[in-house]
Amino acid sequence: TVPASKIGPYVGYRAPNFTLNDVNQDSPISLSSHSGNVVLVLFWTTTCAFCEAQMSALQMIYQVYADDGLTILAVNSGECENIIQAFGNAHLLTFNLLSDSGRDVSTNYELTAYPTMFFVDRSGVITYISIGMTDYWKMKTEVETMLGVQ
């Protein structure tokens, strides 16, 4: 097991906790509240073409695996909530859309590019990091491995 003190945005470390507002529920959501679930933490912006391109794949994966314990926390960096909400509505997204308007969480996760996705296992440890666009099959394979389903 990974010691509780080993926290950072790196594979093999515990994912740094954060609490951000969900733009659709208008309520705070924290990473730690999803302990026991497999969590994909996606950092994105509405102006990133690769981010937009992978949203439909994320939505499909979420619909298939949410009942198996998958959570998606899509952390938008730097944009206002009404823009995030409009984007989510336009793309029929049903997973959590979180606002990191001050980019504090993005900074804490040492982002270098969008999209960046952190795959966090049921114990809160980062098992895989994808920088740049991740295709449907790669996401599906990682999620199935973490969930223990095929």
C-alpha positions as CSV (number, residue, x, y, z in Angstrom):
1,T,0.0,0.0,0.0
2,V,1.0,3.6,-0.6
3,P,1.7,5.6,2.6
4,A,-0.9,8.3,3.4
5,S,2.0,10.9,3.3
6,K,2.9,10.1,-0.3
7,I,0.7,12.6,-2.1
8,G,1.3,14.1,-5.5
9,P,0.2,14.2,-9.1
10,Y,2.4,11.2,-10.1
11,V,1.8,7.5,-10.8
12,G,2.1,5.5,-7.6
13,Y,1.2,8.5,-5.4
14,R,-2.1,9.3,-3.7
15,A,-4.0,11.8,-5.8
16,P,-4.1,15.2,-4.1
17,N,-7.6,15.9,-2.7
18,F,-9.6,18.9,-4.0
19,T,-13.0,20.3,-3.6
20,L,-14.6,22.2,-6.5
21,N,-18.1,23.3,-7.5
22,D,-20.1,21.1,-9.8
23,V,-21.7,23.5,-12.3
24,N,-24.8,21.3,-12.9
25,Q,-25.6,20.6,-9.3
26,D,-24.2,23.9,-8.0
27,S,-22.7,22.0,-5.1
28,P,-19.1,21.3,-4.0
29,I,-17.7,17.9,-4.9
30,S,-14.4,16.5,-3.5
31,L,-12.2,13.8,-4.8
32,S,-12.0,12.2,-1.4
33,S,-15.8,11.8,-1.3
34,H,-15.4,9.2,-4.1
35,S,-13.1,7.0,-2.2
36,G,-13.8,3.4,-3.1
37,N,-14.6,4.3,-6.7
38,V,-12.4,4.4,-9.7
39,V,-12.1,8.0,-10.6
40,L,-11.0,9.7,-13.9
41,V,-9.9,13.2,-13.2
42,L,-9.9,15.1,-16.5
43,F,-8.4,18.6,-16.8
44,W,-9.8,20.4,-19.8
45,T,-11.0,23.6,-21.4
46,T,-13.9,24.4,-23.8
47,T,-11.4,25.9,-26.3
48,C,-9.3,22.8,-26.5
49,A,-10.2,20.8,-29.6
50,F,-8.7,17.6,-28.3
51,C,-10.7,17.9,-25.1
52,E,-13.9,18.4,-27.0
53,A,-13.0,15.4,-29.3
54,Q,-12.7,13.0,-26.4
55,M,-15.8,14.0,-24.5
56,S,-18.2,11.7,-26.4
57,A,-15.8,8.7,-25.6
58,L,-15.7,9.7,-22.0
59,Q,-19.5,9.9,-21.9
60,M,-19.9,6.5,-23.4
61,I,-17.5,5.0,-20.9
62,Y,-19.2,6.7,-18.1
63,Q,-22.6,5.4,-19.1
64,V,-21.3,1.8,-19.4
65,Y,-19.3,1.7,-16.1
66,A,-20.9,4.2,-13.7
67,D,-22.8,1.4,-12.1
68,D,-19.6,-0.6,-11.6
69,G,-18.1,2.2,-9.6
70,L,-16.6,4.7,-12.1
71,T,-16.7,8.4,-11.4
72,I,-15.6,11.1,-13.8
73,L,-14.5,14.5,-12.4
74,A,-14.0,16.8,-15.4
75,V,-12.1,19.8,-14.0
76,N,-12.4,22.8,-16.2
77,S,-9.4,25.1,-15.9
78,G,-10.0,28.8,-15.8
79,E,-13.4,29.3,-17.4
80,C,-16.6,30.6,-15.9
81,E,-19.4,28.3,-14.8
82,N,-22.0,29.3,-17.4
83,I,-19.6,28.5,-20.3
84,I,-18.8,25.1,-18.7
85,Q,-22.5,24.3,-18.2
86,A,-23.4,25.4,-21.7
87,F,-20.6,23.1,-23.1
88,G,-21.9,20.2,-21.0
89,N,-25.4,20.7,-22.2
90,A,-24.4,21.0,-25.8
91,H,-22.5,17.7,-25.6
92,L,-25.1,15.9,-23.4
93,L,-22.5,15.2,-20.7
94,T,-23.9,13.6,-17.5
95,F,-20.7,13.2,-15.5
96,N,-19.4,15.9,-13.0
97,L,-18.3,19.1,-14.6
98,L,-16.2,21.0,-12.0
99,S,-15.0,24.6,-12.1
100,D,-11.4,25.4,-11.3
101,S,-11.8,29.1,-12.3
102,G,-8.7,30.2,-10.3
103,R,-6.7,27.2,-11.6
104,D,-5.6,26.3,-8.1
105,V,-6.2,22.6,-8.6
106,S,-4.7,22.6,-12.1
107,T,-1.6,24.2,-10.6
108,N,-1.5,21.7,-7.8
109,Y,-1.7,18.9,-10.4
110,E,1.3,20.4,-12.3
111,L,-0.6,20.5,-15.6
112,T,1.5,21.0,-18.8
113,A,-1.2,20.4,-21.4
114,Y,-4.9,19.9,-22.1
115,P,-6.4,17.4,-21.9
116,T,-4.7,15.6,-19.1
117,M,-6.3,12.7,-17.4
118,F,-5.4,11.1,-14.1
119,F,-6.7,7.5,-13.5
120,V,-7.2,7.0,-9.7
121,D,-7.9,3.6,-8.3
122,R,-10.3,2.7,-5.5
123,S,-7.7,3.4,-2.8
124,G,-7.0,6.9,-4.2
125,V,-3.7,6.1,-5.9
126,I,-2.9,7.3,-9.4
127,T,-2.3,4.3,-11.7
128,Y,-1.9,6.0,-15.0
129,I,-1.6,9.6,-16.4
130,S,-2.5,10.5,-20.0
131,I,-1.3,13.8,-21.4
132,G,-3.0,14.8,-24.6
133,M,-5.9,13.1,-26.3
134,T,-6.7,9.6,-25.1
135,D,-8.7,7.4,-27.5
136,Y,-11.8,5.5,-26.4
137,W,-10.1,2.1,-26.4
138,K,-7.2,3.2,-24.2
139,M,-9.6,4.7,-21.7
140,K,-11.9,1.7,-21.8
141,T,-9.0,-0.7,-21.2
142,E,-7.6,1.3,-18.3
143,V,-11.1,1.7,-16.7
144,E,-11.9,-2.1,-17.1
145,T,-8.5,-3.0,-15.6
146,M,-9.1,-0.7,-12.6
147,L,-12.7,-1.9,-12.1
148,G,-11.8,-5.5,-12.6
149,V,-14.4,-6.0,-15.3
150,Q,-14.2,-7.0,-19.0
